[in-house]
Amino acid sequence: MPIIKSAIKRAKQTVKRRERNIGIKKDIKTAVKAFHANPSAKTLASAQSELDTAVKKGLLKKNTAARRKSALSKIAKNAGVKLEAAK
């Protein structure tokens, strides 16, 4: 265990960040699995939204999310999913 005050604070921050990051990653995996199980416009939008959130939070790089979203779109296209029009 750290003795220095700043190191103690840093350890606490690391634990909080790690838990938050794991939660976001779990949300991404859940959404992607839901999409693979039932490809639809709604599940596709949900999975892409989770990826965008991870980029905004700094958990994934922009190009990584773009690559994953592209792969999801390709799967959706092959499954014959019709995309919903923007409201």
Backbone as numpy.savetxt, mean C-alpha at the origin, in Angstrom:
# Nx Ny Nz CAx CAy CAz Cx Cy Cz
19.50 -1.61 26.34 18.66 -0.43 26.34 19.54 0.82 26.34
19.10 1.82 25.61 19.88 3.05 25.57 19.82 3.80 26.90
20.88 4.52 27.18 20.97 5.30 28.41 20.75 6.78 28.11
21.27 7.22 26.99 21.18 8.63 26.60 19.73 8.97 26.26
19.30 10.14 26.71 17.91 10.57 26.58 17.45 10.59 25.11
18.27 11.12 24.23 17.89 11.21 22.82 17.79 9.82 22.20
18.62 8.90 22.65 18.58 7.54 22.12 17.32 6.81 22.59
16.88 7.11 23.81 15.64 6.54 24.33 14.46 7.02 23.48
14.44 8.32 23.19 13.37 8.89 22.38 13.39 8.29 20.98
14.57 8.19 20.42 14.71 7.63 19.07 14.19 6.19 19.03
14.47 5.40 20.07 13.99 4.02 20.12 12.47 3.97 20.16
11.85 4.88 20.93 10.39 4.94 21.00 9.79 5.32 19.64
10.41 6.29 18.98 9.92 6.72 17.67 10.02 5.60 16.65
11.11 4.86 16.72 11.33 3.76 15.78 10.25 2.70 15.93
9.90 2.38 17.16 8.86 1.39 17.40 7.52 1.86 16.83
7.17 3.12 17.07 5.91 3.66 16.55 5.88 3.64 15.03
6.98 4.08 14.42 7.05 4.11 12.96 6.94 2.72 12.37
7.63 1.77 13.00 7.63 0.40 12.50 6.22 -0.17 12.52
5.50 0.05 13.63 4.13 -0.45 13.72 3.23 0.18 12.66
3.41 1.48 12.43 2.61 2.18 11.41 2.92 1.62 10.03
4.21 1.44 9.73 4.61 0.93 8.42 4.10 -0.48 8.18
4.17 -1.32 9.22 3.68 -2.68 9.08 2.18 -2.68 8.81
1.46 -1.78 9.47 0.01 -1.68 9.25 -0.32 -1.28 7.82
0.41 -0.32 7.28 0.17 0.12 5.91 0.49 -0.99 4.93
1.61 -1.70 5.15 1.98 -2.80 4.26 0.94 -3.91 4.32
0.39 -4.17 5.52 -0.64 -5.19 5.67 -1.88 -4.80 4.89
-2.24 -3.51 4.94 -3.40 -3.02 4.19 -3.21 -3.22 2.69
-1.99 -2.96 2.21 -1.69 -3.14 0.78 -1.87 -4.61 0.41
-1.27 -5.50 1.19 -1.34 -6.93 0.89 -2.78 -7.43 0.91
-3.56 -6.96 1.88 -4.96 -7.38 1.98 -5.75 -6.92 0.76
-5.55 -5.67 0.36 -6.28 -5.13 -0.80 -5.89 -5.85 -2.09
-4.60 -6.14 -2.25 -4.14 -6.82 -3.46 -4.67 -8.25 -3.50
-4.67 -8.93 -2.36 -5.19 -10.29 -2.31 -6.68 -10.30 -2.61
-7.40 -9.30 -2.11 -8.84 -9.20 -2.38 -9.06 -8.99 -3.87
-8.21 -8.21 -4.50 -8.33 -7.99 -5.95 -8.06 -9.27 -6.72
-7.01 -10.01 -6.33 -6.69 -11.25 -7.03 -7.82 -12.28 -6.86
-8.44 -12.30 -5.69 -9.52 -13.24 -5.44 -10.77 -12.88 -6.23
-11.05 -11.57 -6.36 -12.26 -11.12 -7.04 -11.94 -9.87 -7.84
-11.40 -10.02 -9.06 -11.05 -8.83 -9.84 -12.30 -8.04 -10.23
-12.39 -6.82 -9.70 -13.49 -5.92 -10.07 -12.95 -4.50 -10.02
-13.73 -3.59 -10.52 -13.30 -2.19 -10.54 -13.14 -1.66 -9.12
-14.02 -2.09 -8.22 -13.98 -1.61 -6.84 -12.71 -2.10 -6.12
-12.40 -3.39 -6.28 -11.20 -3.94 -5.61 -9.93 -3.38 -6.23
-9.96 -3.13 -7.53 -8.80 -2.52 -8.19 -8.56 -1.11 -7.65
-9.62 -0.33 -7.54 -9.50 1.03 -7.02 -8.98 1.02 -5.59
-9.46 0.07 -4.80 -9.03 -0.04 -3.41 -7.54 -0.36 -3.31
-7.08 -1.30 -4.12 -5.66 -1.69 -4.10 -4.78 -0.53 -4.56
-5.21 0.15 -5.61 -4.42 1.28 -6.10 -4.40 2.42 -5.10
-5.49 2.61 -4.39 -5.56 3.65 -3.37 -4.59 3.36 -2.22
-4.51 2.10 -1.83 -3.58 1.71 -0.76 -2.13 1.96 -1.19
-1.82 1.68 -2.44 -0.47 1.93 -2.95 -0.17 3.43 -2.96
-1.14 4.23 -3.36 -0.95 5.68 -3.37 -0.72 6.22 -1.96
-1.45 5.65 -1.01 -1.29 6.06 0.39 0.12 5.75 0.88
0.64 4.58 0.51 1.98 4.18 0.93 3.03 5.12 0.34
2.82 5.58 -0.88 3.75 6.53 -1.50 3.70 7.86 -0.75
2.48 8.30 -0.44 2.31 9.57 0.25 2.97 9.54 1.62
2.92 8.40 2.28 3.51 8.25 3.61 5.02 8.01 3.55
5.56 7.81 2.33 7.00 7.60 2.18 7.43 6.16 2.40
6.48 5.24 2.35 6.79 3.84 2.59 7.26 3.14 1.32
6.70 3.53 0.19 7.11 2.99 -1.11 7.58 4.13 -1.99
8.48 3.80 -2.91 8.89 4.79 -3.89 7.82 4.91 -4.97
7.81 6.05 -5.61 6.78 6.35 -6.61 6.78 5.33 -7.75
7.96 5.00 -8.25 8.03 4.07 -9.37 7.65 2.65 -8.98
7.92 2.28 -7.74 7.53 0.95 -7.26 6.01 0.84 -7.26
5.34 1.85 -6.75 3.88 1.85 -6.73 3.33 1.87 -8.15
3.95 2.63 -9.03 3.49 2.69 -10.42 3.62 1.32 -11.09
4.70 0.63 -10.81 4.92 -0.70 -11.38 3.86 -1.68 -10.87
3.57 -1.62 -9.58 2.58 -2.53 -9.00 1.17 -2.21 -9.52
0.86 -0.91 -9.65 -0.44 -0.51 -10.17 -0.60 -0.95 -11.62
0.48 -0.87 -12.38 0.45 -1.29 -13.76 0.18 -2.80 -13.86
0.81 -3.56 -13.00 0.60 -5.01 -12.99 -0.86 -5.34 -12.63
-1.41 -4.60 -11.68 -2.81 -4.81 -11.31 -3.74 -4.47 -12.47
-3.43 -3.39 -13.17 -4.25 -2.98 -14.31 -4.20 -4.02 -15.43
-3.04 -4.60 -15.62 -2.88 -5.64 -16.65 -3.73 -6.85 -16.29
-3.73 -7.24 -15.04 -4.54 -8.37 -14.59 -6.02 -8.05 -14.77
-6.40 -6.81 -14.44 -7.80 -6.40 -14.59 -8.23 -6.44 -16.05
-7.36 -5.99 -16.92 -7.68 -5.98 -18.35 -7.87 -7.40 -18.87
-6.98 -8.31 -18.45 -7.08 -9.70 -18.89 -8.32 -10.38 -18.31
-8.77 -9.92 -17.14 -9.96 -10.49 -16.51 -11.24 -9.87 -17.08
-11.09 -8.84 -17.89 -12.25 -8.20 -18.51 -12.98 -7.25 -17.59
-12.27 -6.65 -16.67 -12.88 -5.71 -15.73 -13.13 -4.38 -16.42
-14.36 -3.91 -16.31 -14.70 -2.59 -16.87 -14.46 -1.55 -15.79
-13.66 -0.53 -16.09 -13.36 0.52 -15.12 -14.54 1.46 -15.00
-14.76 1.94 -13.76 -15.85 2.86 -13.51 -15.44 4.27 -13.96
-16.39 5.02 -14.45 -16.12 6.39 -14.85 -15.96 7.25 -13.60
-15.08 8.25 -13.69 -14.87 9.16 -12.55 -16.13 9.96 -12.29
-16.43 10.13 -11.02 -17.66 10.85 -10.65 -17.39 12.31 -10.43
